[in-house]
Amino acid sequence: MMTPMAPSVDMLRGAPSLAALSGADEARIRQTAQDFEATFLAQMLRPMFEGLSTEAPFGGGHAEETWRGFMIDEMGKQISRSGGIGLADQVMAEMIRMQSGQSTVPSEGDAA
């Protein structure tokens, strides 16, 4: 039986090859994972803006409609840079595990 992991557990602690990575490799993997999280967040934010009018008196008109997608993408990036939702850490740990060739399926002894 598997027990749920505490939310404060560091997802990267179990990644065995993290120490073997060079600083540049780790930074590149972290940036890729953070970019993935930012894209995910932007996609989740996009529906929030679909019903908002761009017409006067408070809307920005055609310009707002044109640039809204860029604004949402930047919001996703900013949320991710500010700590995000924890997805980047999980993606990074999984990328490291995949590169090390280790199984991502926990064995029965790894449940703790």
C-alpha positions as a printed Julia matrix, in Angstrom:
112×3 Matrix{Float64}:
   0.0    0.0     0.0
   1.34   3.39   -0.96
   1.13   6.31    1.42
   0.72   9.85    0.11
   3.83  11.99    0.12
   3.91  15.03    2.38
   3.64  18.28    0.38
   6.88  19.57    1.89
   8.96  16.71    0.48
  11.6   17.94   -1.95
  10.97  16.18   -5.27
  14.63  16.47   -6.3
  16.02  14.77   -3.19
  15.46  11.34   -4.71
  17.07  12.16   -8.05
  20.35  10.21   -7.93
  22.1   11.83  -10.87
  21.55  15.45   -9.8
  25.04  15.57   -8.25
  26.53  14.18  -11.48
  25.07  17.01  -13.57
  27.21  20.0   -14.39
  25.92  23.38  -13.3
  25.09  24.26  -16.91
  23.13  21.02  -17.43
  21.18  21.49  -14.21
  20.39  25.11  -15.14
  19.23  24.05  -18.61
  16.99  21.3   -17.2
  15.58  23.67  -14.57
  14.86  26.32  -17.22
  13.13  23.78  -19.47
  10.99  22.55  -16.58
  10.13  26.13  -15.6
   9.2   26.94  -19.23
   6.91  23.91  -19.27
   5.23  25.06  -16.05
   4.82  28.6   -17.44
   3.17  27.25  -20.6
   0.87  25.05  -18.54
  -0.11  27.98  -16.31
  -0.77  30.23  -19.32
  -3.09  27.59  -20.76
  -4.95  27.41  -17.45
  -5.26  31.22  -17.27
  -6.45  31.68  -20.87
 -10.12  30.69  -20.25
 -10.37  33.3   -17.49
 -10.03  36.04  -20.09
 -12.28  34.64  -22.82
 -15.46  36.22  -21.48
 -13.98  39.66  -20.79
 -15.07  42.38  -23.17
 -12.49  44.52  -24.94
 -15.09  47.18  -25.74
 -15.34  50.64  -24.18
 -15.51  52.12  -21.61
 -13.03  49.89  -19.74
 -11.67  47.66  -22.47
  -8.65  48.32  -24.63
 -10.41  47.64  -27.91
  -8.64  45.95  -30.79
  -5.19  46.48  -29.25
  -6.16  44.61  -26.09
  -7.62  41.79  -28.15
  -4.4   41.6   -30.18
  -1.99  41.63  -27.22
  -4.01  39.65  -24.66
  -2.36  36.33  -25.57
   1.1   37.79  -24.96
  -0.03  39.21  -21.63
  -1.37  35.82  -20.53
   1.89  34.1   -21.55
   3.85  36.62  -19.47
   1.53  36.06  -16.51
   2.28  32.33  -16.72
   6.03  33.03  -16.82
   5.83  35.39  -13.85
   3.83  32.92  -11.76
   6.35  30.19  -12.58
   9.32  32.44  -11.72
   7.65  33.34   -8.42
   7.5   29.73   -7.26
   4.7   28.45   -9.45
   2.59  25.51   -8.41
   5.39  22.98   -7.92
   5.08  21.47  -11.37
   8.56  22.59  -12.49
  10.25  20.67   -9.63
   8.36  17.5   -10.5
   9.12  17.84  -14.22
  12.79  18.47  -13.45
  13.03  15.41  -11.2
  11.37  13.29  -13.88
  13.72  14.6   -16.59
  16.73  13.71  -14.43
  15.34  10.22  -13.74
  14.69   9.65  -17.43
  18.22  10.69  -18.34
  19.7    8.42  -15.7
  17.72   5.47  -17.07
  15.97   4.73  -13.78
  12.43   3.5   -13.52
   9.81   6.1   -12.65
   7.48   3.51  -11.14
   8.09   3.29   -7.38
   8.72  -0.16   -5.98
   6.89  -1.39   -2.89
   9.89  -0.52   -0.7
   9.88   3.11   -1.91
   6.42   3.9    -0.52
   7.77   5.62    2.62
